[in-house]
Amino acid sequence: MVLEAAPDVGGRVRSSLVDGIVVDHGFQVLFTAYPTLAEYLDLGALRLRKFLPAARIVRDGKVSLIGDALRDPALLLDTVLARAVSLGDKLRLLALRRFASQLTIDDCFSAPFAGVSTRQFLQSRGFGAGVIDGFFAPFYGGILLDRTLSTSASVLLFTFKMLAAGDTVVPAQGMGAISAQLAARLPRGTVRVGVGVNGVRTHEGRASGVTLDDGSHLDASDVVLATEPRAAAILATTVGVTLSVPDGARGCTTLYYTTPRSPLPGKALWLNAEPNAVISHAITLTDVAPEYASGRQLLAATALGEAATLPDDLLDDAARREIAMMASASGDHAAPVLTRLAIWRIPYAQFAQPPGWREQRPTIACGIPGLWRASEVLHSSSLEGAARGGQAAARALL
């Protein structure tokens, strides 16, 4: 039985309807190359919509398109001509792509890469400050939720490998369709939503069930803590168990706007490479997946780090200015007409993954018999990491 305190399943991978428009709980994407997650999903049934394997970099009033021409040859000319990245750095990017593609996932997370930051690793590969701050910080910073690039280089290589090996997509009905599909395969009555768990129960030194928020009890042969790390640690304390929790959290805030005409068109992510950017990246989601807002345009703009904590009105003002700046850089000087639809704040979107974090990873077993953890913290803060954590816990139970 799955007990879920929220009104629906999925945790951070959920979508809601706002004024008839699909709004993901923070801007997210799925990499089809995720091997474990893809094993459990019917990708065809999700009706996946592809992003262009490219990014538009906006800096100093200019726009450059940088793409993976090996995945889409039509991107070759724009990428070669792009002024935001030097020819030497373009060749280094190609070499890095080849290097990451040849690694296994386990190789990506091995000691030589796990022990250095993304910025240190890129410097060791010969990349200069211009491309590190002008391309990697907004693009991979958006994936790592860390524009400082202090995250372990392992995560960069893992992500680079996934981008090179498959497509970047969203389901036609939003990211929440992933969670809904998994839940729909379970027997009727297996999932109970709107049911909060207050604590774990034990009997003769073994986990024996849970206490619900309403004070009632459920008996079980095993209890699996399938929550984000801090919530798991709080539940474990109810039976005197101390669970390690990764230090630090990576948060983000996504602002959703409807617009009669997109100021940032296309299926490539728009990157704000200005040094003091509030909005890190933006995309017109309906250019990728028109089903999100049938007959309307939906734009998502995401802030990271300290910028993500700004009050709604200040964040909204900055987003409007920076979206207008990016549109103007592309030659569209008309003032964007944006109607704010929603602001989604995710203060714990990922746990921090600095150099050395994997050496501190917890185990599946939680200190007493019958108490287990199913979590991304067992592998990496990603959809693939969550899938691997769940699979590992299931195998341990079996």
Backbone torsions as a table, in degrees:
resi	resn	phi	psi	omega
1	MET	NA	136.5	177.0
2	VAL	-104.3	123.8	178.0
3	LEU	-107.2	119.2	-174.6
4	GLU	-124.3	120.5	-178.4
5	ALA	-69.8	-30.7	-177.7
6	ALA	-74.4	168.3	179.9
7	PRO	-69.3	-17.5	177.3
8	ASP	-148.3	169.1	-174.5
9	VAL	-81.7	165.5	170.0
10	GLY	122.9	-18.1	-179.6
11	GLY	61.9	-118.7	179.3
12	ARG	-82.6	-8.5	-178.7
13	VAL	-104.4	78.2	-176.8
14	ARG	-140.0	160.9	175.4
15	SER	-135.3	151.3	176.1
16	SER	-129.4	157.1	172.5
17	LEU	-94.9	123.7	176.6
18	VAL	-123.4	113.2	-177.5
19	ASP	55.4	38.2	178.0
20	GLY	78.4	6.3	-178.5
21	ILE	-111.6	138.0	177.6
22	VAL	-74.2	124.1	178.4
23	VAL	-123.8	114.1	175.4
24	ASP	-71.1	151.2	178.9
25	HIS	-77.6	77.0	-172.3
26	GLY	90.4	145.1	179.7
27	PHE	-64.5	126.7	-178.9
28	GLN	-142.9	160.4	173.3
29	VAL	-139.1	166.1	175.6
30	LEU	-115.9	133.5	172.2
31	PHE	-95.1	119.1	-178.4
32	THR	-66.9	-16.6	-179.3
33	ALA	-78.8	-8.3	177.1
34	TYR	-56.9	112.3	-171.8
35	PRO	-71.3	-43.9	-176.3
36	THR	-72.5	-48.3	-179.1
37	LEU	-60.8	-44.5	-178.2
38	ALA	-62.3	-27.3	179.1
39	GLU	-63.6	-28.7	-175.8
40	TYR	-100.2	-9.0	-177.1
41	LEU	-103.8	147.3	167.1
42	ASP	-93.0	91.2	-173.5
43	LEU	-63.6	-34.6	179.2
44	GLY	-61.9	-41.0	-178.8
45	ALA	-67.4	-21.7	180.0
46	LEU	-77.9	-10.9	179.5
47	ARG	51.6	65.8	-172.9
48	LEU	-71.0	142.9	177.8
49	ARG	-117.9	128.0	-170.0
50	LYS	-92.1	138.9	165.9
51	PHE	-81.3	155.5	170.2
52	LEU	-70.3	134.8	179.3
53	PRO	-75.3	65.8	-173.3
54	ALA	-160.8	169.8	176.3
55	ALA	-143.2	144.3	173.9
56	ARG	-99.2	117.3	-177.5
57	ILE	-97.1	124.0	-179.2
58	VAL	-111.9	121.4	176.5
59	ARG	-157.8	139.7	177.9
60	ASP	54.8	38.6	175.9
61	GLY	75.8	11.8	-178.7
62	LYS	-127.2	154.2	179.5
63	VAL	-120.6	133.5	174.6
64	SER	-126.8	139.1	177.0
65	LEU	-102.3	119.2	177.5
66	ILE	-116.1	123.2	-177.1
67	GLY	-137.6	171.3	177.6
68	ASP	-92.8	93.2	-176.5
69	ALA	-68.9	-17.3	176.0
70	LEU	-72.9	-27.4	175.9
71	ARG	-89.6	-31.1	179.6
72	ASP	-141.6	95.3	-176.7
73	PRO	-56.2	-23.3	-179.8
74	ALA	-64.3	-14.8	-179.2
75	LEU	-86.5	-6.5	-170.7
76	LEU	-60.8	-50.7	-174.2
77	LEU	-63.2	-47.4	179.5
78	ASP	-60.1	-40.2	-178.4
79	THR	-67.1	-42.0	179.2
80	VAL	-63.2	-38.9	-175.9
81	LEU	-84.2	-11.7	-175.9
82	ALA	-60.4	127.9	-176.4
83	ARG	-88.8	-12.8	-176.6
84	ALA	-69.7	-22.4	-179.4
85	VAL	-128.6	129.6	-177.7
86	SER	-68.2	162.5	178.8
87	LEU	-59.6	-41.9	179.6
88	GLY	-61.1	-41.6	179.4
89	ASP	-71.0	-30.9	175.0
90	LYS	-63.7	-40.6	177.4
91	LEU	-67.4	-37.1	176.7
92	ARG	-66.9	-35.4	175.7
93	LEU	-62.5	-42.7	178.6
94	LEU	-63.4	-41.8	179.0
95	ALA	-65.7	-38.3	178.8
96	LEU	-66.6	-38.4	176.8
97	ARG	-60.1	-46.8	180.0
98	ARG	-63.5	-41.4	-179.2
99	PHE	-61.9	-48.7	-178.5
100	ALA	-65.8	-36.5	-178.4
101	SER	-65.4	-29.6	-177.9
102	GLN	-81.8	-13.7	179.1
103	LEU	-81.1	148.0	166.1
104	THR	-79.6	167.3	177.4
105	ILE	-61.8	-40.1	177.2
106	ASP	-62.4	-37.3	177.1
107	ASP	-60.6	-41.7	-178.4
108	CYS	-57.1	-35.6	-176.0
109	PHE	-98.5	16.5	179.5
110	SER	-77.2	165.8	-171.6
111	ALA	-54.0	-43.0	-176.9
112	PRO	-58.4	-28.6	-178.7
113	PHE	-101.2	-30.6	-178.2
114	ALA	-68.4	-22.8	-173.5
115	GLY	-93.4	1.3	179.9
116	VAL	-126.4	156.6	179.4
117	SER	-78.8	162.8	176.5
118	THR	-59.4	-42.9	-179.7
119	ARG	-62.8	-44.7	179.1
120	GLN	-62.7	-41.3	-179.8
121	PHE	-63.4	-44.8	179.9
122	LEU	-63.6	-39.8	177.3
123	GLN	-62.4	-38.3	179.8
124	SER	-67.6	-22.2	177.9
125	ARG	-88.5	2.5	175.3
126	GLY	94.5	3.0	178.7
127	PHE	-73.8	138.7	179.5
128	GLY	-90.1	173.5	-177.1
129	ALA	-61.3	-33.6	-177.6
130	GLY	-60.0	-49.4	-178.0
131	VAL	-78.4	-30.6	178.2
132	ILE	-64.9	-47.4	-177.9
133	ASP	-83.2	-26.5	-176.1
134	GLY	-91.6	-19.7	179.2
135	PHE	-125.0	-57.1	-175.3
136	PHE	-64.5	-40.3	-177.4
137	ALA	-62.2	-48.7	178.4
138	PRO	-74.7	-35.4	-175.7
139	PHE	-80.4	-64.1	-179.8
140	TYR	-73.3	-26.2	172.5
141	GLY	-60.7	-33.6	177.0
142	GLY	-68.6	-32.8	178.2
143	ILE	-78.4	-42.7	-179.3
144	LEU	-81.9	-8.3	-174.0
145	LEU	55.9	40.2	-174.3
146	ASP	-155.6	90.9	-179.9
147	ARG	-72.0	-12.5	175.6
148	THR	-75.6	-15.3	-179.3
149	LEU	60.3	34.9	176.0
150	SER	-86.4	-4.8	177.2
151	THR	-66.3	149.7	179.4
152	SER	-53.5	140.0	178.8
153	ALA	-61.9	-21.4	177.3
154	SER	-56.6	-41.4	-176.8
155	VAL	-69.3	-38.6	175.3
156	LEU	-58.3	-49.8	-177.0
157	LEU	-64.4	-41.3	177.7
158	PHE	-59.7	-46.5	-179.6
159	THR	-65.9	-43.8	178.6
160	PHE	-57.5	-43.1	179.8
161	LYS	-63.5	-43.2	-179.6
162	MET	-65.4	-40.7	178.7
163	LEU	-63.6	-38.4	-178.0
164	ALA	-74.5	-29.6	-171.7
165	ALA	-90.8	-17.5	-175.4
166	GLY	-153.0	-170.0	-178.0
167	ASP	-93.6	156.1	170.7
168	THR	-102.7	123.0	-168.6
169	VAL	-141.7	167.7	163.3
170	VAL	-132.5	146.3	172.0
171	PRO	-65.1	150.4	-177.2
172	ALA	-58.8	-30.2	-178.9
173	GLN	-102.7	19.7	176.0
174	GLY	98.6	162.7	-177.3
175	MET	-63.3	-27.4	178.5
176	GLY	-61.9	-18.1	178.5
177	ALA	-63.5	-26.2	178.1
178	ILE	-64.8	-51.4	180.0
179	SER	-64.6	-40.9	-179.2
180	ALA	-63.0	-38.5	179.3
181	GLN	-64.2	-44.0	179.6
182	LEU	-63.1	-43.1	-178.7
183	ALA	-66.6	-35.0	-176.4
184	ALA	-65.9	-20.1	-179.0
185	ARG	-82.4	-11.7	-177.7
186	LEU	-82.2	152.8	179.6
187	PRO	-58.2	148.6	179.4
188	ARG	-54.8	133.7	179.0
189	GLY	88.7	-6.0	-179.1
190	THR	-69.2	-35.5	-176.9
191	VAL	-104.4	126.2	175.9
192	ARG	-117.1	112.9	-179.8
193	VAL	-97.0	160.5	-176.9
194	GLY	69.9	21.8	-178.7
195	VAL	-119.5	107.9	179.7
196	GLY	-89.1	144.6	177.7
197	VAL	-103.3	128.3	-176.9
198	ASN	-92.8	-28.8	-178.2
199	GLY	-176.1	169.1	178.1
200	VAL	-96.4	147.5	177.0
201	ARG	-111.6	150.8	177.1
202	THR	-129.4	159.8	174.2
203	HIS	-146.5	121.8	-179.0
204	GLU	52.8	43.9	174.3
205	GLY	79.1	9.8	-179.2
206	ARG	-127.1	144.5	175.1
207	ALA	-59.2	130.4	-174.9
208	SER	-129.1	5.7	178.6
209	GLY	150.4	-162.9	-177.3
210	VAL	-138.3	157.6	170.7
211	THR	-104.5	130.4	-179.1
212	LEU	-88.2	167.4	-178.5
213	ASP	-60.7	-27.3	-179.5
214	ASP	-84.8	4.2	177.5
215	GLY	91.8	-8.1	179.0
216	SER	-78.7	165.5	-176.6
217	HIS	-120.7	148.8	171.1
218	LEU	-126.6	129.1	177.7
219	ASP	-87.0	149.3	179.5
220	ALA	-157.7	151.4	176.4
221	SER	-76.4	-26.6	179.0
222	ASP	-146.8	153.0	176.7
223	VAL	-125.6	128.3	179.6
224	VAL	-113.6	123.3	177.5
225	LEU	-87.9	96.1	-177.8
226	ALA	-106.4	63.4	-177.0
227	THR	-133.0	173.6	174.1
228	GLU	-66.0	157.0	-167.6
229	PRO	-54.6	-40.2	-176.7
230	ARG	-68.3	-38.9	178.5
231	ALA	-66.6	-38.6	177.6
232	ALA	-61.8	-41.6	-179.1
233	ALA	-64.0	-39.2	179.3
234	ILE	-65.1	-43.6	179.4
235	LEU	-64.3	-38.5	-178.0
236	ALA	-65.3	-31.2	-179.1
237	THR	-64.7	-20.5	-179.0
238	THR	-69.5	-13.6	174.3
239	VAL	-120.8	23.7	174.6
240	GLY	74.2	19.5	-179.8
241	VAL	-103.7	132.6	176.2
242	THR	-102.5	117.6	177.9
243	LEU	-102.6	138.7	175.7
244	SER	-70.7	144.8	-179.6
245	VAL	-127.3	132.1	177.7
246	PRO	-56.3	139.2	177.1
247	ASP	-73.6	130.5	173.4
248	GLY	88.2	154.7	178.5
249	ALA	-137.4	147.8	175.8
250	ARG	-107.9	118.3	-179.6
251	GLY	-111.1	165.1	175.6
252	CYS	-153.0	159.1	175.3
253	THR	-133.0	128.5	179.7
254	THR	-113.2	128.7	175.4
255	LEU	-101.5	131.3	179.6
256	TYR	-110.3	131.2	179.5
257	TYR	-127.1	143.6	165.5
258	THR	-97.3	150.8	-176.1
259	THR	-153.6	139.5	-180.0
260	PRO	-68.7	-26.2	179.5
261	ARG	-145.4	126.0	-173.4
262	SER	-68.9	126.1	173.6
263	PRO	-77.3	-16.2	-179.3
264	LEU	-126.1	78.4	-173.3
265	PRO	-79.0	164.1	173.2
266	GLY	104.4	170.9	-176.3
267	LYS	-100.3	8.3	177.0
268	ALA	-98.9	145.9	177.5
269	LEU	-69.1	137.0	175.5
270	TRP	-94.2	124.4	-177.6
271	LEU	-107.9	129.4	176.2
272	ASN	-93.2	100.6	-175.5
273	ALA	-92.6	8.9	176.5
274	GLU	-64.9	141.7	-174.0
275	PRO	-57.3	-36.5	-176.2
276	ASN	-106.8	35.0	-176.5
277	ALA	-61.7	138.5	169.4
278	VAL	-91.4	-50.8	174.5
279	ILE	-85.2	118.7	-178.0
280	SER	-78.9	-43.3	-178.9
281	HIS	-154.0	157.4	-178.4
282	ALA	-147.8	158.3	-179.8
283	ILE	-157.0	142.7	170.2
284	THR	-85.5	99.1	-171.9
285	LEU	-62.1	-33.0	-178.8
286	THR	-72.8	-14.9	170.5
287	ASP	-71.9	-27.8	177.7
288	VAL	-88.0	-48.8	-177.0
289	ALA	-131.5	89.7	-178.2
290	PRO	-58.4	-23.5	-177.5
291	GLU	-65.0	-19.9	179.6
292	TYR	-58.4	-37.2	-176.0
293	ALA	-148.7	79.8	-174.9
294	SER	-53.2	120.8	177.6
295	GLY	80.4	-1.4	179.3
296	ARG	-128.3	166.3	178.1
297	GLN	-104.7	134.1	179.7
298	LEU	-123.7	122.6	-179.6
299	LEU	-114.0	136.1	177.5
300	ALA	-116.6	130.5	179.0
301	ALA	-128.4	128.9	-170.3
302	THR	-118.5	133.3	175.5
303	ALA	-109.1	146.5	-178.3
304	LEU	-123.4	166.0	172.4
305	GLY	59.5	-141.2	-178.4
306	GLU	-61.1	-34.5	-179.8
307	ALA	-59.7	-32.0	-178.2
308	ALA	-68.3	-15.7	-178.0
309	THR	-96.3	-0.3	178.9
310	LEU	-60.5	148.5	175.0
311	PRO	-58.2	156.1	-174.9
312	ASP	-51.3	-49.2	-173.9
313	ASP	-66.8	-42.2	178.5
314	LEU	-65.1	-40.8	179.7
315	LEU	-66.3	-41.2	178.9
316	ASP	-62.7	-45.4	179.0
317	ASP	-59.7	-46.0	-179.5
318	ALA	-64.2	-40.6	-179.6
319	ALA	-62.2	-43.4	-180.0
320	ARG	-63.2	-43.0	178.5
321	ARG	-61.0	-46.2	-173.2
322	GLU	-75.9	-32.0	172.8
323	ILE	-64.4	-42.0	177.2
324	ALA	-63.3	-39.8	178.6
325	MET	-62.7	-44.7	-179.7
326	MET	-65.7	-39.8	178.4
327	ALA	-64.6	-41.9	179.9
328	SER	-63.7	-37.1	179.0
329	ALA	-63.3	-27.3	180.0
330	SER	-87.4	-1.5	177.6
331	GLY	104.4	-2.2	178.5
332	ASP	-96.1	99.1	-174.4
333	HIS	-93.9	0.6	177.0
334	ALA	-72.2	140.5	-179.7
335	ALA	-65.4	124.4	-179.3
336	PRO	-63.0	138.6	174.8
337	VAL	-99.2	104.2	-174.1
338	LEU	-119.4	129.3	174.5
339	THR	-112.8	117.5	-176.8
340	ARG	-68.8	125.8	-179.2
341	LEU	-98.6	-42.7	-176.3
342	ALA	-163.6	154.3	168.6
343	ILE	-123.4	123.7	-178.5
344	TRP	-115.0	115.8	-179.5
345	ARG	-101.6	126.7	177.3
346	ILE	-122.6	87.6	-176.4
347	PRO	-66.9	-22.8	178.3
348	TYR	-125.4	69.9	179.2
349	ALA	-78.8	-37.8	175.1
350	GLN	-142.6	156.1	168.0
351	PHE	-87.1	153.1	-179.7
352	ALA	-65.5	139.9	-178.6
353	GLN	-128.7	65.5	-179.3
354	PRO	-74.0	171.4	175.1
355	PRO	-53.3	133.6	177.9
356	GLY	89.2	-4.5	-175.4
357	TRP	-63.5	-32.0	-176.0
358	ARG	-68.3	-23.1	177.1
359	GLU	-69.2	-18.3	-178.7
360	GLN	-101.0	8.2	-176.7
361	ARG	-61.8	142.5	177.7
362	PRO	-79.3	174.1	176.2
363	THR	-100.2	169.5	178.6
364	ILE	-66.3	-45.6	179.3
365	ALA	-68.5	140.9	-172.3
366	CYS	-110.1	22.8	171.6
367	GLY	102.4	-23.0	173.1
368	ILE	-131.8	150.8	-179.5
369	PRO	-57.8	140.9	175.6
370	GLY	83.8	-1.1	178.9
371	LEU	-113.9	122.5	-172.4
372	TRP	-130.1	163.3	176.3
373	ARG	-122.2	131.0	172.0
374	ALA	-118.2	107.8	-169.0
375	SER	-159.3	151.7	172.3
376	GLU	-60.0	-23.4	-177.1
377	VAL	-63.1	-15.7	177.9
378	LEU	-76.8	-17.4	-177.6
379	HIS	-133.9	-69.2	-179.1
380	SER	-163.0	157.0	-178.3
381	SER	-82.2	83.4	-176.2
382	SER	-160.3	167.5	174.9
383	LEU	-61.4	-39.0	177.2
384	GLU	-64.9	-41.1	178.1
385	GLY	-61.5	-40.5	178.1
386	ALA	-64.6	-42.4	179.1
387	ALA	-63.1	-42.2	179.1
388	ARG	-65.9	-38.6	178.0
389	GLY	-63.2	-42.6	178.1
390	GLY	-65.4	-43.1	179.7
391	GLN	-63.8	-41.9	-179.6
392	ALA	-63.1	-41.3	179.1
393	ALA	-65.9	-41.3	179.4
394	ALA	-62.0	-42.1	179.6
395	ARG	-66.0	-38.0	178.7
396	ALA	-63.1	-41.9	178.2
397	LEU	-64.2	-44.8	-179.2
398	LEU	-65.0	NA	NA
